[in-house]
Amino acid sequence: MDADERKVQDPVCDMMVDPGQLAVTHLGMHFAFCSEQCRQRFLSNPNLYIGSVAHKVPKQQGREVLKRRRLKLSEPLPGGWVVH
């Protein structure tokens, strides 16, 4: 079995990661994460990512959820860029 076959999917961002990477066990299920941010998002509301008996998450319903990202720059962009 090569390294790619041993990878598991991060439930938050869908990246493939090593099974031991930032691992968590929730309700007897094993989850691994690409970053501490994904791990914390999962831990704050696991049912948002894995669903519950009565409610499926959007991925399980065939829908895609787009997330808005906000960046805080430590210094202005070069060339006078304006971000709206």
N, C-alpha and C positions, 0 to 999 in steps of 0.2 A: 504494500500500500504506500503510495507516494504522499508527499506533504499536502498536496492539494486535496486528496481524497479524505484526509483527516480534518479538514477545516469545517467549521460550522458557521451558520449565518447569524450575524448580529441582528436581533429582532427590531432594533430601532432604525438603523440605516441600511440594513441588508448587505453590508460588507461581509466577505468571507474572512474569518479569523481563526486562530488556533483555539482549540477547545478550552485550554487553561487560561487564556488571556482575559484578565479582569472577570473571572468566572463568578456566577451567582447561581444558587439553587433556589427556585421559587415554586412552591406547591409540588415539590418532588421532581421538577423539571430543571435541566441544566441549561444555562444560557451563558454565552461569552460575548464580550464587547470589544469594539475597536478602540474605544477611548473611555476615559473616566466620565466624560460628558454624556456619552450614550448610556453608560452604566447608571449614572445618576438619574437621567431621564426615565429609564426603565423602572428603577427603584421607586421613584416618586409616584408612578402610576402604571404598574405592570399591565393591568387590564386594557389600557389604551393600546398596547402593542401585541398582546396575545389573546385578548378577548376574554369572555367569560361564558358560562354555560348558556345564558340567556341572550347574550349580545355578541355578534361577530364584529371584529375590527374591520375597517374599510378594506384592507388588503384581502381579507377572507371573503369579502363581498365583491371582489373584482374592481374596486375603486382605488384610485391613487390620491393620496393626500399630499398637496404641495405645501412646503413649509417656508415661511418668509424668514430670511436671515438678515440680521442687522449687524453691521460691523462698526466698531468704534476705532477710528484711525488715531495713531499716536502722533501723526504729523500730517499736514495737508498733502493732497495728491500733487505730483509734479505737473507743470504745464498749465496750471490754472483750471483744472477740471472742476466741474460743479456737479455734485451728486444730489439728486432730488429724491 
